[in-house]
């Protein structure tokens, strides 16, 4: 029972287990200046260690759980309980971040608040604390913790987003590796700050469902609009996302010369960087949009239509009185749509702006006549 695991026992022998076939060697001498095996064993380090363990085993007052004081045991129980509560709190923080980001909502609010306590993240956390005693205790007992942290600071919120992003990219990377091949898709669009944002996505076949999937891997600002500059940013995005370049077998971009050009376009530059031929396919929706856009600009009549749509939107929205007149009239019409602004970054918004006026045309004309007669 006590023959293994202690210092010095690696040199212990096995006569007590395997037995002997010569009693004289057990008790008597085994040669000149050599005592018997019995005496040798009693004086060995292994026997002394085993005997000491046996003594502790016999006397229950020396058992490990008895040696720990009641206060120590309570401290260990309390520490384990705190660890469980901490894990539960952090899991709730991750759930809050996932819910906000999934719905495209900002985590933080007014920049004048130094701790961002008025943001969506903190507001939801405070709401949870009203109904969850673990979260409530976490926020109220901050001063009693070693580092007095709550993980609700802007830095912690950013870290939650970063960790979730890394996990998502790891899942995408795993699926791409399982598939064995992928396609890269990229396009740029200006954001509200008028900076060009490069979106890079990968397409692959899910090895489990055998269904094609497309996943956005990174959005970053781009300044070099040449084909070479765009490809460098695309490759950088793939490398940062740990997407193996060896899996890239196809590429798809917009129809612009900088992307689709056979000499200096992005598609040709990717071939040169990867040192192999990557089949290229033009983005069909982007091509169709260009046809529609240039077709609309080719005729004065249609271009004026868009001018009128924009003027209608501005006319009604800049005046609360006019806006209310139109809203009251549209509420009386089934399936009527509110006026939409012409978006400069999203293609679909233009179609929605046309549809809104088309379906509500009679109501708009009637409200305009009312406003005209009233002198507005």
PyMOL commands that set and color helices and strands:
alter all, ss='L'
color gray80, all
select helices_A, chain A and resi 9-11+15-18+23-27+37-42+45-58+60-62+64-67+70-102+120-131+133-140+142-144+154-179+227-240+245-247+257-260+266-274+284-297+300-317+320-331+347-359+361-373
alter helices_A, ss='H'
color red, helices_A
select strands_A, chain A and resi 182-190+196-205+212-221+248-253+279-282
alter strands_A, ss='S'
color yellow, strands_A
deselect
rebuild
show_as cartoon
